[in-house]
Amino acid sequence: MSDVTTGGPRTVVLGASGFIGSAVSAALTARPGRLRLVARRPSPVPDDAVADVEVLAADLTAPGVLADAVADADAVVHLVAHTEGGWRVSDGDTAAERVNLGLIEDLVEVCRARDGSVPPVVVFASSALIGDSDDAGGPRTAYCRQKLAAERLLAGATGQGVLRGVSLRLSSVYGHGPQAAPRVVEVMVRKAIAGEQLTMWHDGTIRRDLLHVDDATTAVLSALAHADRLAGGHWPIGTGRGEPLGKVFEEISEIVADHTGEPAVSVVTVDPPPNSYATDLVDLETDASRFQAVTGWRPQVSLRAGLRRTVEALAGSASR
């Protein structure tokens, strides 16, 4: 808990100890206001926190927990997700559906039950894998279908005046944090540090829009600041540049070699595993121009700088 007691709106971060959640939480602790950090694991609070910070370690799927967590919230940042690594979810995975969709259903009902208060802002971390259209032609994975259903619930509740929902369709977020998920960039950095060759399931031309976690964090903060103009919509968030993964992997190999002084590892093509998804071999570029026009947000971390930060952080972790 911060020694500084402040008034002002209450912001609640759900999933505060996760990959993006820990970065967003750290940024919000540096600002005046009241902040509640909610996650299964206790969230660390910096010694120099400016905000008045409360930490709640809880299972949001347990009865009544989410209602207690957001009861007095003026704004909720919803960063909770259930995956099998990266963004994967199997069809029929009821535990994933309970987290990815069920918590939004619960949140809408909690907000609906509030009497006479200003509808809270809800910033929801969705996925650019859905696509840029409202129905996206039918998402091809269970994870994307759950995210799209959650977006629609928030949009409907916004139209009813229950809350002010803002869905951010984040592109491929990478970087390093206390709970970094096994995303492709981090996996390849760790392999290169270990001296292992980097494997691709294609010829290297598949493109991904890689967004550094620091830029994802500023996008969330921008959404909070401009929620009234963004409410009810879905907003693609990315750099606007699709980077060929072959080039990205070569760059990782080079940066790791520069950092460690060891020879650069090779990048090779292998057959996709039987459990690969159709979306693994689809280009992804995210046009954030609508969001930029409303908020003025722009990504600031270049790919080279972001990869170098990731290598330095993960190499430091590996040496301890």
WOWO-V681650 format. One line per field, one symbol per residue. psi: psi as a letter, one per 20 degrees, with the letter a starting at -180 (. if undefined). Layout:
psi: ???
This chain:
psi: pqipprbaqpppopkijafhghgggghhhjqqapppoprhqppqpqhkphqopppooqoiiqpiggghhjgkphqpoojpqorkpdjppqpjnhgghhghghhggggghghhipojrppqpoopoapiihairgikjnqiqgghhggghgghgggghghijhrnpoponpaoprbqrhlprmrgghghghghhijqqppqkajiipqqoopqhhhhghgghhgghkhhiipirqopoaijpopphggghhhgggggghghjrqpqqpqprqqrhjqqhihkpqoppojhgghhghjqqpioqggggggggggghhhhhi.
